[in-house]
């Protein structure tokens, strides 16, 4: 018994020592005071040097982040952040205006007289006299930036990284109650706290370290929901949408960014279906289709909880798409969601687009609305224009993707205060094109698509728009594509116009295959006689004013940045080295002009053999007649012999019947 007790005691002592050793390795204690004073670590070891940092000033915020790629930051997204501040400002103006609170935006103090149309006499009447005090209930309530508004908006940035966006909200958007800057990375949260203190907004912005989905799921109660939720993930936001539609308040604002454009643009349709519940198609209208797929996915998630969305603004810019939607609750309105979704039929030959709604909403007796399944399909098995088959994509959001009244408010505010944002010119240009878009014409065609299908010259934008307007159709541009043609004209009318254009600039029909889409389209006579005379209303206002509508490349390698990694700079350096090694890998090296000329001179000129080479000595091919007994198709002298034939054997006889 004593031996057993001794062995048990030794075993317990051994386990205790092992636990203490493990605790010492995994949870090191604070260094000694002497070590801290000397600037060294435990046992006199020198402290590692601090990582280099970079200071960035954007808008009214100044942030510090490590030069190594440990916390994600992309300067090209400044347009995204500026536009978000402008949208949230107008949203706050609407929400707080209903409560009798007026917001004060920096730079708009001198513009109040323009907004409020009052004469000088009326202004004098409204001014309080000296010594006269207004009653507390008569004093206008205002909300300014960097001040806590008790009835203001509660904002959540679920994936904050460096915290730049949340800090800009606090310093540039008035009427906020609180801002929660959340990230799952401890390094990012530590950096956020530093930047919050640096910008003196710790009374408004609260740093949080949690999984964004769990944080939003914890705020499902009506009293705890956020008024604005901003999600800008690295890649797809699909995994956050279910939590987002539950954590946003009634009529609240969701701001969603998607950077997985390869998936949304049709390169991987099956992946798009697994993430967003829709098949993406490779199309010239892929950017607008990406916006409509994201809106469809948002509405689908909201419908599960008797909620629905109302898009305010949907933007395709650079390498991402950005949507701003409001979320409401209502069982009756949710029933109408099916009639807002549609399948897309796209011809693989001519690219003709047809939409098939999933549901149908019709008026019933008594003013009621009856919902039923739609009838279809709108196309035959083969395209009526070129005889090719159709591809099926979607479902996509087929209702308007913008609220033109809200977009007009944002555009007016940015135009009246252009010094507020660094990208104000681009915001004005993009929003101006958005206001000109046809709201009830989903997707679009492009000029090069129409002309390349029938292999003809490309008409100018004004000529094609004028022809559509002369034919009685509506037409507009699209902010998603520079040469887009968004119209309510059917595909048959478009091809009639292109047939008329081809008659003015004929195509060589003998070069067209009888089974090609171009041959089948041009073999039909147009039923519509197009008029290509330029109309004044064919040139949109944004184009006439020369606004900055489409972004030029701001810098080299300006696309999506690599994901933030713990390795930081080492990982980014390895990626840059890989890019350098793969640069122009698929391109042939530039050939020396002298070598190219000598190589071409080794080939005989076919037109010289026919006796009709117009270039003469200037021809790049050889004009030396071939030697007797040789032909142009003969193999070069240094060609290796074939294994089944040798030079010592006699030549095989030639003639009829000999293989």
Helices and strands as residue ranges (DSSP letters): H 2-26, H 33-38, G 42-44, E 53-58, E 61-66, G 75-77, H 78-97, E 101-104, G 109-111, H 112-115, H 120-126, E 141-144, E 153-157, H 164-172, E 176-183, H 186-198, E 205-209, H 212-217, G 222-224, E 226-232, G 238-240, H 241-247, E 248-258, H 261-264, H 269-276, H 286-303, E 307-317, E 320-329, H 331-334, G 335-340, E 341-347, E 353-357, E 359-363, E 369-373, E 390-397, H 404-416, G 418-420, H 424-436, E 445-446, H 447-453, H 461-470, E 475-478, E 481-487, H 491-504, G 509-511, H 517-522, G 536-538, H 541-544, H 569-582, H 593-601, H 606-609, G 616-618
